[in-house]
C-alpha cells in the first residue's frame, strides 16, 4: 500500500498537484466568464425562477424535474468535500486555501453552465426509455471525437469510485467510529446494503430520495455551523481577514501548524474546490441530462446554482467553523496515518525558529537540511529510547509518541525505519498532532453552543452528505457504462461499485483521498478541452434561448 500511495502521489504531482492544473481549471472558467459576459451574475435570478418550476411545461422529454435534477447533482457534489475536504485543504494550505476554493466556485459557476447546456443538448434516449447524457455524448455526436468520448467515459467510471464511492464511505466510517464507537466495517456493511437497494431503482428512485435528503441535510448542517460561528463571534472578522491576507502570500506558522507556501495554498484550494463543486469535471451534466426540458440552456442556468450552494455557502460555513474555533492549529491525540506521516532525521523543536523554518522548507518543497530517517528506533513499553528523530504528522511535529502493534498493544523491541516510514506496516504510532479531514471538522463543531453534542451534527451531516453523493455517483458511472458497453454492463458495474464502497469503509483515509484527487483530474481535462472547442456554439445557444424565451412570454 505504501508503494501504491507513492504511485498516486507521483500521478497527482503530474496532474492535479502539478503547478499548471489550477491555472487551466481557473483559466477556462475565467475565459467563459468574460466570453459570455458574467452569466453567473446576470442569470442568477432567472436560474432560481427556472428551478422553482415557473416556466415548466407538460410534454417535455426527461425523467426528472429541474429541482430533482439539481438535487441529484447537488447530492453528488455536497459530500465529504464540504466536511472533510475543506478541513483537509485548510490543514495543508492554511486559511488561504479557502480563498482559492471561492475562486474555483465563482468561475466554476460559468464552467458548469456551459458543460451542462452542451451535455443536455446532445443527450440520447436509451433502450429502456430513460435519458442518458454527459460530455461523452457531445464529444461523440458533435465533435466526432469518439476516442475522447471513450476516454472521458472510462475516466467517469474510475472517478465514480475515486470520488463517489471510496472517499464518501471512508469519511462516514471515520466519523461514526470517532463519535459513536461503531467499527468501520460494520458501518460499511450496513450502508452497502442500503446503497444497493437504492441504486437498483435507477434515476427516478435516486431523484426522489435526493430531492428529500438534500434540503434536510443542508438545514441540519447550516444550523450546526452557525452554532459554532456565532459562539466564536469575536473570531469571525479575524478569520475572514486571514483568508484574504494569506491568499497571495501563503499562511505563516501558527500554533502547531508549521506553515504553508502560496503554491500549496493555491494548489490545494483549487484542487479541493474542484473536488467539492465538481465544476469542469463533467459529472453534474450527467444528472442534468435527465431533466424534463426542451431548452438545454434553461437546464444550464439551473446548474449555476450548484457551485454557489455547495462552495460559496456550505464550504464557507465549514471553513469559518474551523478557523473561528481555532482547532486547526491545535494538537489532539490521534493515530498517525502512514500516508500523512514522515519520520525525519534529527530532533527538531517547533518552538525554535530555525528548526521551524527548516521544517517549513521541507514540507513546502523548498531547499532544506531536513532528510527522511533511516535506521532503528529502540522502543521499551511503547516509548522510544533514542531521540535522534522527529515524527511529522499532518504538517505538525508529533508529541507524546507511543509505538504499538496494530493499535492495541504497546510495543517493545526495535522498529526499523526506511525512508521515513516503519518497514513493518503493523507497527502503530499514536500521539498528539494536528488532525485533518472529517476529524478536524468534528473537533471544530464541539467548540460552539452545542458543546460536545456538535460532533453528532457532523456525523449525521457526513452520513447524509456522503451517502447521497455515493448514490448520485453510481448513476454517473452506470450512464458511462451504458455508453461504453451497453445496458447489460450496468448490473456488473453496480456490484463492483457496492463492493468498493464496503472496502473503503476500513481503508487508509489519506490513500483514498489521493486516489480521488487523481481520478478527478483524469476526468476533468477532456471535458475542459471539449467545451472550449464548442465555445461559439454555446454563445449561439444562449442568444437563441433568449429570443425564444421573449417570444414565448410575449404571446
Secondary structure, 3 states (H helix, E strand, C coil): CHHHHHHHHHHHHHCCCCHHHHHHHHHHHHHHHHHCCCHHHHCHHHHHHHHCCCCCCCCCCCCECHHHHHHHHHHHHCCHHHHHHHHHHHHHHCCHHHHHHHHHHHHHHHHHHHHHHHHHHCCEECCCCCEECCHHHHHHHCCCCHHHHHHHHHHHHHHHHHHHHHHHHHHHHHHHHHHHCCCHHHHHHHHHHHHHHHHCCHHHHHHHHHHHHHHHHHHHHHHHHHHHHHHCHHHHHHHHHHHHHCCCCEECCECCECCEEHHHHHHHHHHHHHHHHCCCCCCHHHHHCCECCCCHHHHHHHHHHHHHHHHHHHHHHHHHHHHHHCHHHCCEEEECCHHHEEEEECCCCCCCHHHHHHHHHHHCCCCCCCCECCEEEEEECCEECCCCEEEEECCEECEEEEEEECCCEECCEEEEEECCEECCCCEEEEEEECCCHHHHHHHHHCCCCCHHHHHHHHHHHHHHHHHHHHHHHHHHHHHHHHHHHCCCHHHHHHHHHHHHHHHHCCCCHHHHHHHHHHHHHHHHHHHHHHHHHCHHHHHHHHHHHHHHHHHHHHC
